[in-house]
């Protein structure tokens, strides 16, 4: 249902854009989120965008550097990542949340996940 791509290797200060394609029904009925995970940490919230696209939410660690957006025509959610830092290195997962309960930052409240794409930022 979800497929994320766009990761890669980039130097500190560089940029990447991640994309996540979803099925039409999943996309239109879901809050969409991005999470990241490393071997040392639990999966952590990065950004989320509401069903309408009118509201976006960010982790403090990425605020001002990352931008989440969604394209209804292509059923795709994007994560534009600028001014990347080595600590941004992780596997990035997109997720869909159909429920109206719970919170946008809790990965347990998401019910569909993509396979993840690796982002590596070299120092």
C-alpha positions in Angstrom: 0.0 0.0 0.0 2.9 2.4 0.8 6.2 2.6 -1.0 8.9 5.0 0.1 11.9 6.0 -2.0 14.4 8.8 -2.5 16.9 8.0 0.2 20.7 8.1 -0.4 24.0 9.3 0.7 24.5 13.1 1.1 27.0 15.4 2.8 26.3 17.5 5.8 24.3 20.5 4.7 22.9 18.8 1.6 19.3 18.0 0.7 17.2 15.0 -0.2 13.5 14.6 -1.1 11.7 11.5 0.0 8.6 10.3 -1.7 5.9 7.9 -0.5 3.3 6.6 -2.9 0.0 5.3 -1.5 -3.1 3.7 -2.9 -5.9 6.2 -3.6 -8.1 5.1 -0.8 -5.3 5.0 1.7 -4.1 8.4 0.7 -7.4 10.3 0.8 -8.6 8.8 4.1 -5.3 9.1 6.1 -3.1 11.4 8.0 0.3 10.7 6.5 3.5 10.7 8.6 7.2 10.1 8.3 9.2 8.4 11.0 12.8 7.4 11.3 14.7 4.6 13.0 18.3 3.7 13.8 19.6 0.5 15.5 20.2 2.6 18.7 16.8 4.2 18.9 13.2 3.4 18.8 11.2 4.6 15.8 10.7 8.4 16.2 8.3 10.9 14.8 9.6 13.2 12.1 6.7 14.9 10.4 3.0 14.5 9.7 0.4 16.1 7.5 -3.4 16.1 7.8 -5.8 14.6 5.4 -6.6 17.9 3.8 -3.0 19.0 3.8 -3.8 22.2 5.7 -1.9 21.2 8.8 1.6 20.0 9.2 3.5 18.9 12.3 7.2 18.5 12.9 9.6 17.1 15.5 11.6 19.9 17.1 14.8 18.3 15.8 13.7 18.9 12.1 11.6 22.0 12.4 12.8 24.7 10.0 14.8 22.2 7.9 12.2 19.6 6.7 9.0 20.2 4.9 6.2 17.6 4.5 3.7 18.0 1.7 1.1 15.9 -0.1 0.1 15.7 -3.8 -3.5 14.6 -4.2 -3.2 14.1 -8.0 -0.4 11.6 -7.5 -1.4 10.1 -4.1 2.1 10.9 -2.9 3.5 12.5 0.2 6.9 14.1 0.2 9.5 15.0 2.8 11.9 17.7 1.6 15.0 17.6 3.8 17.4 20.5 3.8 20.4 21.3 5.9 20.9 17.7 6.7 23.0 16.7 9.6 24.8 13.4 10.5 22.2 12.8 13.2 19.5 12.7 10.5 21.0 9.4 9.4 18.3 6.7 9.7 15.9 4.5 7.9 12.9 6.7 7.0 9.5 5.2 6.9 6.2 6.6 5.7 3.0 5.7 7.4 -0.7 6.2 7.1 -3.1 6.8 10.0 -6.8 6.3 9.3 -8.1 6.6 12.8 -9.1 9.9 14.3 -8.1 8.8 17.8 -4.6 8.8 19.1 -1.9 11.2 18.1 0.0 12.1 15.0 3.4 11.6 16.7 2.8 8.1 18.1 3.8 5.3 15.6 1.4 2.9 17.3 -1.5 5.0 16.0 -0.5 4.4 12.4 -1.9 1.3 10.7 0.0 1.1 7.4 3.7 1.4 6.8 6.1 1.6 3.9 9.3 -0.5 3.7 11.7 2.3 4.6 14.4 4.1 2.7 17.9 4.7 4.0 19.2 8.2 4.5 22.9 8.6 5.3 24.5 12.0 6.0 28.2 12.0 6.0 30.2 14.5 8.1 
